[in-house]
Amino acid sequence: MLEVEGLEAAYGKSRVLFGIDLAIGAGEVLTLLGRNGMGKTTTVHAIFGLIRPTRGRVSIGGQDLTGAAPHAIACAGLGLVPEGRQIFPTLTVEENLVATARATGPAKWTLAKIYSLFPRLQERRRNMGNQLSGGEQQMLAIGRALMTNPRLMVLDEATEGLAPLIREDIWTCLRHLKAEGEALLVIDKNVDALCGFADRHVVIEKGQVVWQGSTPDLLATPELKERFLHI
């Protein structure tokens, strides 16, 4: 689905990524972990062409798309739930969902299926994006990404700033997506929740991969959380 090899990126003369390697297969859930400011969002931006890598390779389904335009990355099958949600505030819920909808052949994700996954969105379908709570906006951002029928969905800070009950709704949704066979790359700070459904984890520190392994490996190495993940 996605292979990242030796990815480097910078903002001007300030290097941020120093050779990121990760790969995600079909139906797999991978997490990208690390403290704030370690390069997680920059990695996402480099994958999606929002910043141009200075070195390395990004391939999707075996196709080299390093530094391609964001729309080309989306057309190749990557969907993004960005940090901060970034829904369209002056469009209704339903308009947000259909604005970027895309299907190649029979669509797995349709408006009806999104409403089944998030009944609250159906109740609020005529409300503007800026009339939704933070949790509803996150549901909308996930629904919008699914409506592109991606081969892989990336969630940057999946539950940041959400109330505990809403966070649990999002975790339930992601567990459901995994059961549906969706491939996911998830960034979040709640390691315990992620370990409940993720297959593998990549930990980065100062723009470099310092550890990667399976959920059992992570649970068996508690010092990793203390060294690289705790504030």
C-alpha positions in Angstrom: 0.0 0.0 0.0 2.6 2.5 1.1 6.4 2.3 1.3 8.6 5.2 2.6 12.3 4.8 2.2 15.0 7.2 3.5 12.6 10.1 3.6 14.2 13.5 4.3 12.5 16.9 4.4 13.2 20.4 5.5 11.6 23.8 6.0 13.9 26.1 4.3 17.4 25.4 5.7 16.0 23.6 8.8 16.1 19.8 8.3 13.3 18.0 10.1 13.4 14.4 8.7 16.6 12.4 8.6 15.7 9.2 6.8 12.3 7.9 7.7 11.5 4.3 6.7 8.1 2.7 7.1 5.7 0.4 5.2 2.1 -0.5 5.4 0.4 -3.5 3.8 -3.2 -4.1 2.8 -5.5 -4.2 5.8 -2.7 -3.3 8.2 -2.9 -0.7 11.0 0.4 1.1 11.6 1.0 3.9 14.2 3.5 6.7 14.0 4.5 7.6 17.6 6.7 10.3 19.2 6.6 13.4 21.3 5.4 16.7 19.9 7.8 18.3 17.5 9.6 15.1 16.5 8.5 15.1 12.9 5.3 13.1 12.7 3.1 15.7 10.9 6.1 16.6 8.7 6.3 12.9 7.7 2.6 13.0 6.7 3.1 16.3 4.8 6.0 14.9 2.9 4.1 11.7 2.0 1.1 13.7 0.7 3.2 16.2 -1.3 2.4 19.1 1.0 6.1 19.7 1.3 8.6 18.3 -1.1 11.1 15.7 0.2 14.7 16.6 -0.2 15.7 12.9 -0.4 14.1 9.5 -0.2 11.3 7.7 -1.9 7.5 7.5 -1.4 5.7 4.7 -3.3 2.0 3.8 -3.3 1.0 0.5 -4.7 4.5 0.1 -6.2 4.3 3.5 -8.0 7.0 6.0 -7.2 5.1 9.3 -6.2 7.9 11.1 -4.4 7.1 14.8 -4.3 4.0 14.4 -6.5 1.2 17.0 -6.1 -1.3 16.3 -3.4 -4.1 15.6 -5.8 -2.0 12.9 -7.5 -1.3 11.3 -4.1 -5.1 11.4 -3.4 -5.8 9.9 -6.8 -3.3 7.1 -6.1 -5.5 6.1 -3.1 -4.4 7.9 0.0 -7.0 9.6 2.2 -6.1 12.2 4.9 -7.8 13.1 8.1 -5.6 16.2 8.9 -4.5 17.5 12.2 -7.1 20.2 13.2 -9.8 18.5 11.1 -9.9 21.3 8.5 -13.5 20.6 7.4 -15.2 23.2 5.2 -16.9 25.5 7.7 -19.4 27.1 5.4 -20.6 23.9 3.8 -23.2 21.6 5.3 -22.2 18.2 6.7 -23.6 16.5 3.6 -21.9 19.0 1.3 -18.6 18.3 3.1 -19.0 14.6 2.5 -19.8 14.7 -1.2 -17.5 17.6 -2.2 -14.5 15.4 -2.6 -16.2 12.0 -2.9 -14.5 9.7 -5.4 -15.2 6.1 -6.5 -13.3 3.9 -8.9 -15.8 1.2 -9.7 -18.4 0.2 -7.1 -18.0 2.4 -4.1 -17.3 0.7 -0.8 -18.0 3.9 1.1 -21.2 5.8 0.3 -23.2 8.5 2.0 -25.5 5.9 3.5 -22.6 3.9 4.9 -21.0 7.0 6.4 -24.3 7.8 8.1 -24.5 4.2 9.4 -21.0 4.6 10.8 -21.7 8.0 12.3 -25.5 8.4 12.9 -24.8 11.8 14.5 -23.7 13.1 11.1 -27.0 12.1 9.6 -28.9 14.0 12.3 -26.7 17.0 11.6 -26.5 16.6 7.8 -28.0 20.1 7.1 -25.9 21.9 9.7 -22.9 23.9 8.6 -19.4 22.6 9.5 -18.8 25.5 11.8 -22.0 24.6 13.8 -20.5 21.2 14.8 -18.8 20.3 18.0 -15.1 19.2 17.9 -16.1 15.5 18.1 -18.6 15.9 15.3 -16.0 17.7 13.2 -13.6 14.8 13.7 -16.3 12.3 12.6 -17.0 14.5 9.6 -13.3 14.6 8.7 -13.1 10.8 8.9 -16.3 10.5 6.8 -15.0 12.9 4.2 -11.7 10.9 3.9 -13.6 7.6 3.6 -15.8 9.1 0.9 -12.7 9.3 -1.4 -12.7 5.4 -1.0 -9.0 5.3 -0.2 -6.7 2.3 -0.3 -5.0 3.7 2.8 -6.3 6.3 5.3 -3.9 8.5 7.4 -5.2 10.1 10.6 -3.0 12.8 12.0 -3.8 13.3 15.8 -6.9 11.2 15.6 -8.3 12.2 19.0 -6.5 15.4 19.9 -8.6 17.8 22.0 -11.6 15.5 22.2 -13.6 14.7 25.4 -13.0 11.1 26.7 -16.4 9.8 25.6 -15.8 11.2 22.1 -12.4 9.7 22.0 -13.8 6.3 22.7 -16.3 6.8 19.8 -13.3 7.5 17.5 -11.5 4.4 18.8 -14.6 2.3 18.2 -14.8 3.7 14.7 -11.1 2.8 14.0 -11.5 -0.7 15.3 -14.5 -1.1 13.0 -12.5 0.1 10.0 -9.8 -2.4 10.8 -12.4 -5.1 10.9 -13.6 -3.9 7.5 -10.1 -4.5 6.2 -9.1 -0.8 5.9 -5.4 0.0 5.9 -4.7 2.8 8.4 -1.7 5.0 9.5 -2.6 6.6 12.8 -0.9 9.3 14.8 -2.1 9.8 18.3 -0.7 10.2 21.8 -2.9 7.5 23.4 -0.6 4.5 23.1 -2.7 2.2 25.3 -5.8 2.7 23.0 -3.7 2.3 19.9 -2.3 -1.0 21.2 -5.8 -2.3 21.3 -6.1 -2.6 17.5 -2.8 -1.6 15.8 -0.6 -4.2 14.2 2.7 -2.4 14.2 4.3 0.8 15.5 7.0 3.2 14.4 8.6 5.5 17.0 10.4 8.6 15.8 12.6 11.0 17.7 14.1 14.2 16.2 13.1 13.1 12.7 14.6 9.6 12.9 13.1 6.2 13.4 14.4 4.9 16.7 12.2 1.8 17.1 9.6 -0.2 15.2 7.9 -3.4 16.0 4.6 -5.2 16.7 2.1 -4.4 19.4 3.3 -7.4 21.6 6.9 -6.1 21.2 5.8 -2.6 22.3 3.9 -3.9 25.3 6.9 -6.0 26.3 9.2 -3.0 26.2 7.7 -0.4 28.7 10.9 1.6 28.8 10.2 2.7 25.2 7.2 4.7 26.4 9.2 6.4 29.2 12.1 7.2 26.9 10.4 8.3 23.7 6.7 9.0 24.4 6.2 10.5 27.8 6.4 14.2 28.1 
